[in-house]
Amino acid sequence: MKKVFFIVSHLRAGGSEKVFWILSQYFDQSKFEVYLLVLDLTEAFYSPNLKGVKIIDLNSPRASTAIFKIIRQIKIEKPYAVFTTGGHINTLLAIVSLFVSIPKLIGRESNVMNIMNELGGFKEKFWDKFMRFTYNRFDIAICQSEEIKQSLSGHYHITNSKLRVIPNPILKTQIIKHTNSSQYKKIIIIARLAIEKGIIRFLHILNFLPPEYVVTIAGEGPMKARIIQLIHDLNLHERVKLVGIVREIPELIASHDLLALPSLTEGFPNVVLEALEVGVPVIAFEVGGINAMLKSGFNGYIIRQNDLNDFHYRIVKASNQNWDHQAIKADVENRFGVHKVVKQYEALIS
């Protein structure tokens, strides 16, 4: 039986962390002995109690302090494969691989990094300097979308033979879109409150929509104060509700008519899959992975980046359109169901 390590920085709310949390549970336990190594298990949003999965808390809030702990665990357990995700964690494992043998080292990239670096600050530019070194140390690089593959291949010159495009998985739920009996058109945004998520420009779009259009914004992040200030400046406080981090995400999405994704960049936005899983259509700017998920007129609309007028138009159009919620749900389960995605991960090391 092959030992497999999944390594994440934490189990707080986050897309990359959620993907590995899901995958670790669904790997075939008759073939693989699965470990989930967490650098810092405090304030866990996702449950650390997973049947058949061995959880190892490295108790290292700073990635730099985890190097020798990871080396020690690899020497003790001797995993056949190590999966890692997230820029700084990937680089950390690339460094670890200099000191200990790992038969299969597989990194998952979650961002179109060259675009993130244009939008980000010092931290993003710092980690960017290690990208080529990182992926040259990996046996395989998993790209969530074709856009990420093109970025790693074209911008960072990572050889195509290392790159595999595997989408994120969706967990099935019995929840489906609620009937909206109110007078309001209810829009939901679930995102980290960060510059790349485009919430500022969405508020300007909302300002030109009729007053019956209201929005719920779920998430926390560094842009929160600026978002609150803009809501005040545009006099939108009766139309925008900030609810922070929410645990019952499917239920929250299902109580709305549309999910909006106004992001400037994404790798493969999990929240779009979560919306489609409960039959809620999505209005999104064109970002990484979105063309693989949305079919125009069937489960949402894709808008060219920066075309705020078309985003406004599509929200109105979608709000007054009859959607087949059951068909939307069935389609996303068929294409991105967890068992289908897990098989693609398992195939990398079988």
WOJO-V787683 format. One record per helix or strand. SS is the DSSP state (hx for helix, st for strand). FROM is the first residue (numbers start at 0). LEN is the number of residues. If there is no record, write none. Layout:
SS FROM LEN
SS FROM LEN
This chain:
st 1 9
hx 14 12
st 31 9
st 52 5
hx 62 15
st 80 5
hx 86 10
st 103 6
hx 112 7
hx 121 7
hx 130 7
st 139 4
hx 145 10
hx 159 3
st 162 3
st 169 1
st 184 6
hx 194 3
hx 198 9
st 212 6
hx 223 10
st 239 5
hx 248 6
st 257 4
hx 269 8
st 280 5
hx 289 4
st 295 1
st 299 4
hx 307 12
hx 324 12
st 336 1
hx 337 10
